[in-house]
Amino acid sequence: MMFNNYRRGRIWWVIALILIISVISVLVRFESRPAINVAIVTKLESGTVVGSSEINTALFFLENHPDCLINIVKLNDNWDATTSREVVSRSINNGIQFFILSTPSSAAVASLDLFTGRNDSQALNINTSATTNAMSGLDDNSFRIVPDVSIEQQNIASYIQTLPGQNILVIQDSGNQSYTDPAFETFSQEMQKFPDKVIKTVKTKVADFDLTVLEPAFSEKYDILYILAGSYQQVIGNIAQFSLQHKPNAPIIVTPWARTPSVLQTAGPAAEKIILPSQFPSRFEDEKIRNFLERFKKRFNYEPYSMSLGVYQALEILRKAFQSGHKTPETVKKFLEETKTFETSLGKVDFDKFGDQVAPLYFITSFRREFE
């Protein structure tokens, strides 16, 4: 009996030793795999919620994927074109090969050539925010998970055409003309298909909320207001409320880049009139979106910006590429081009042959409910 117990004891010790060696071997192999730096370029100046939303999204992603090889590098460009180009160029020279650009069109265009031409094999980016068509139809190392400005504005024009009323007042933001100029060009061309609609445009730097420009415009006749501005500017809500005072029945169309609770805070009662085009469906129509937003808010105690959903998708796509053994911009590019369609946890991303996503917009008509 003692011999049998001794033998069983030795067997268990051998099994335990094998398990320990196996675990140590796995851990050593995991630790020996080098992390892959992925730089997130966004606005990180003190007090900026957008940037913290992007970085916290990356942290959230890593918490949800503890086996991930990605190491996040934070880069602040203040959403300034010159600064953005400088930080991206410097980072490429320092060896960073993968970027997620959460910057406005003006900043993205400034660094566009860093991902083309002689730099083809040096760096690759996934863009979550710039819609400018200056990036469309290019065989480069830039991939974009939002529809470009032409698709965006064609969708918005088609929607506005369905609204009652003839006169459309467009407030175009001159503070980001890399976005709003091609946006207005596409929008106005598309509206020519609907001769019963008449457009009047007022160009102003939206951030200035210049009443000497806005007051005369709102004093004239219009049936529909379109605030052609982005960058999640709170002042979009102020302009909406100013419109409500002048034309209480006029619907107010914003761009997808106003999907933020901060606009609700400044819109006041005008929120009831706001119609939000969006790359993502309403949380009340898509359980994946609602679940993500609720978990994010529980973790960080605030609502993420819509670009943050794109950051999460971009990280999922890069993780899949890295897991498939692709570790260089050249091989990742080939993988993305050949795979084309990615089913992310927040919806499908479908790249065309130039690395752009072609997808329709959703129109959220309960703006207040979406953020309350």
N, C-alpha and C positions, 0 to 999 in steps of 0.2 A: 504493500500500500504506500509506504514511504517512497519507494522507488518510483511508483507511478506518479505520485504528487511531485516528486523532484523533476521527472521527465516533463510533466505538463508545465511546470514552472519554467523550465528552460525553453520550452516551445513558445510560451507567452513572451518571455524576454527576447527571443529571436524575432518574433513578430513585431514587438514594440520597437526593437532596434531598426528593423527594416522600415517601419513607418516613419521613424524619426529621420533616418537617412533620406527617405523619399521626400519628406517635407522640406528638409534642409536643401536638398538638391533643387527642388522647385523654387524655393525662395532665392537661392543663389542665382539660378537662371533668370528669375524675374528681375532681381536687383541688378544683374549684369547687363540687362537690356537698356541701352541708352535712351533717355527721354528725348522726345522730339519737340523742339521749341515751336510754338505757334504764337505769333504776336497778334494781339487785338489792338487795333488802332482806333481810338475814339477820343472823345472830349473828356478829359480827366481833371480839369481845373477844380479847385476847391468849391464845394457847394453844388456841383453839377450832378443831378440825379441820373441823367441819361447815361453818362459814363459808368457810374457805379452800378447801374442796372446791367450794363454789358458785362462788366467784370464779375459781378455776383452771379450772373447767368453762367459764366465759365466755371466759377467755383461750384455752383449747383451741379453742373454737368460732371465735374470731376468727382464730386461726392456720390453721384449716382453711378459712376463708372470707375470704381477704385482700381481696376486693373488697367486703366488707360495709360498709354505711354506719353500722352500729351503733357507738356509743361507750358503753362501760360506765361507769356511775356506781355506786360502792360506798356503800351506806348501812347503818350498824350500828344495829340496834334491840335487840340483846341478847335477842331473843325476849321482850321485855317489852311488855305491851299499851300502857301509857302512853307509853313511849319510841317504840314503833312508830308510833303515831298522830302523835306530834310530828314525827318525821323525815319521814314521808310527807307530812303537811300542809305542812311547811316547804318540801319539795322541789317540791310542786305550785305553791305560791306563787312559787317561784323559776323556774318555767317548765318543769319536767320533766313530760312528758306520758305516758310509758310506764314501767311498773314490772313487775318479776318479783318476786312475794312468796314467799319461802321462809321462812315463819314459821309457828309453831303456830296453832291455831284461835283461842286467846285473843287473840293479837296481830292476826290477820286481822279478827276481829270488831270490834276497837277502831277500825280505820280503814275499816270497810265503808262508812260513810256518805260518805266522801270520794270514792267512785266511784259515787254515786247522786245523785238529786235534782238540785239546782242545779249539781252538779259534772259532770253527764253528759258535757259536751263538753270538759272540761278535762283529764281523765286516764283512762287505761285500764290495767288490770293483768291479768297471767296468774299465777294462783296455782298453786304446785307442791306444796303441802303441807297446807293447811287443809281438813279434811274436814267441818267442822261444817255441819249442815243449816240453820243460820241464813243461809247464803249460797245456799241452793238455791231454785230457782224464782223468781229475781228478774230483772227486766229492767233490768240495770245495766251498768256498764262493767267488770265482773269476769268473767273466764273462768277455768275451773279444769280442769286436765288430770289430776286424780286423781278417782276416784269419791267421792261424798259419803259421810258416815258411815252413812247408812241402807243404801246398797248394800254398803258395806264390811262392816258387821255382819251383814247378811242372809247374805252369802257365808260369813262365819266361823261363824255359827250353823248353817248347813246342813252345813258340813264337820264341826263338832264332833258333830253329831247322828249322823254315821256312825261315830264312835269307840266302842269298847266301854267299858262302865262307865256308872254312873248319876249319881254325884255330881260336880258341877262346882264347883270353888273359883275364884272370880273375885277377883283382886287388882286393885282399881280405883285408879288414880292420882288423888289429890285435887289434885295440883299443876297439872293442866291440865284443869279441869272443863268448859271450853268444848268440849273434845273428848270426854272420858270420860263425862260425864253423858248427852249424847244417844246416845253409843255404847252405853252400858249399857242405856239405855231401849229402843233398837231391838233389841239382842241379847236382852234378857230377854223382850220381846214375841215375838220370833221363836222363842225356845226354848219358848214355851207351846204351840207346834204339836207338840212332842215330849214328851208327858207322862211318858215313861220317864226323862227327865233332870230332876235336881233341882239348883238353883243356890243356892250360898251366896256372899255378897259380903262382902269386907272392903275398906273404903275407907281408904287411907293415902297419905301423900305418899311416893311411891316413892323419890325422891332421898334421903330420910332413912334408908332401909333400917332401919326401926324394928322391932327384934326383939321388943319387948314387944307389938307388934301381930301380927307375922308368926308368931312361935312358937306361940301358942295356935291360930291358924288352921291351920297345917300339922300340928299335933298331932291334929286331928280327921280324920275319914274323908273322903277324896275320891279320885276316880278320874282326874280330868282337871283340870289347872291351866290357867287362862286369865289371863295377865298383861296387863291392859288398860291399857297405858301406851305413850307414844310418845316423840318428841323424841330418839330414838337414845340413850337413857340407858344407859350402861354397866351401871348397877346392875340392869338387867333380867336380865343374866347372873348376877349374884350371887343374885337371887331364884330363878332357875332352879336354881342349884346347891343352894340351901337346900332347895328342894323335893325334889331328888334324894336328899338325905340322909334325908328323912322318908318319901317315897313313891318308891322307886327305879324303879317300873314305870309311873308316871303320865306320860302324854304332856303336853308343855308347849306351849301355844299362845301365841304373841305376836301383836302387831299388825304391819302393814306398816311401821310406823315404828321397827322394831327391825332393819331390814335393814342391818346394819353389822358389820364385823369386830370392833369394840370390844366388842360383846356376846359374841362368841365368846371373846374374851380372858378375860372374867370368868365365863363359863359353865362352863369346864373340861369335865369329863366329862358335864355336863348337856346339852351341845350335841347329844349323840346323841338326846335326847328332844325337842328343840325343833322345832316345826313353824311355818314362817314363811309367813303369807299375804303376797302381794306384788302390786303393780300391774304389775310386770315379771316375765317368766318367768325361770327359772333360766338362768344362763350356759351350762349344759350342754345346754339345750334350744333356745337361740336364738343363732345365730351372730352376729347384729347386736349383741346385748348383750355377748357374750363379747369380740368384737372391740373394742368401745368401752372396756370395762373394762381390757383388756390394754394398749391404746394409751395410755389415761389413766395407768395405773400406770407404764408405761415412761417417760412424759413427766414425771410428778410424783413417782414413787417411793412412792405410796401408793394405796390403794383408795378410789375416790370413794363418797360416800354415795348412797343411792338417789334422794334428792331432786335430786341433781346431774343425773341422767338427765332428770328433768323440766325442769330449767333449760335443758339442751341442746335439748330439744324446743321449749320456749317461744321460745328464740332462733331456731330454725329457722322457726317459725310467724311470728314478727314479721318476720324477714328476707324471707319470701315476701310478706308484706303490703306491706312497704316497696318491694320490687322491682316489685310490681304497681302502684306509683304512689300507694299510700295512706300518707299521712304525718301524718294527724291522728287523734286518738282516735275521732272520729265516723266517719270513713271506714274506719278499721281495724276498728272494731266491725262495721260493715255487711259488710265483706269476710269477717270470721270467721263471722258469722251466715249469710251466703249460701254460703260454701264448705263449712262444717260439718265435713267430713272432711279430715284432713291426714295424708299418708303421710310420716312423719318417718323419719330414718335409724335410729331406735330403736323403731319401731313406729307403729301407727296411733293418732291422736288424733281422737276423734269427738265433737264438741260437740252437745248438744241445743239446743233453741230458747232456753234460758236461759243458754247458755254453760257448761254442766256436762258433764263426760264421763261417759258411762254405759258401764261395762266390767266384766267379771267379774274376780275375783282369781285368781292362781295360788297353789298351795300347794307350798312347797318343803320336802321332808321330809328332805333331806340338808344340814342347816344347816352342819355342820362342813366338808363338802366344798365348799360354796358359797364359803367364804371362805379356805380353805387354799391 
